[in-house]
Amino acid sequence: MNENAKIRELEAQVKRLQKDCAEAYQAFGHLSYYFDDDECKDCEKILDNLAAAANGDPRPHDDLHPWPRGKLTYVPDDEE
């Protein structure tokens, strides 16, 4: 594979990974709605990192592991 073909392949992989991060942002954002806010203080940081990755920006938070840091409680939706 020549250099230009390899660059195109890598660019396509980056675009796919950015799309995957954008989709993960949407999914995690929805799921985090069901976590108790006091137990999931890092949820916003996780969403920030996914948004940055989706947009090709630098990672804003490097302090998320291990996650979760404790128990997460499911908070049912009142509308169910």
HUVEN-V749179 format. One record per run of one state. SS is the DSSP state (2 for helix, 1 for strand, 0 for the rest). FROM is the first residue (numbers start at 1). LEN is the number of residues. If there is no record, write none. Layout:
ss=SS from=FROM len=LEN
ss=SS from=FROM len=LEN
This chain:
ss=0 from=1 len=2
ss=2 from=3 len=30
ss=0 from=33 len=2
ss=1 from=35 len=1
ss=0 from=36 len=7
ss=2 from=43 len=13
ss=0 from=56 len=18
ss=1 from=74 len=1
ss=0 from=75 len=6
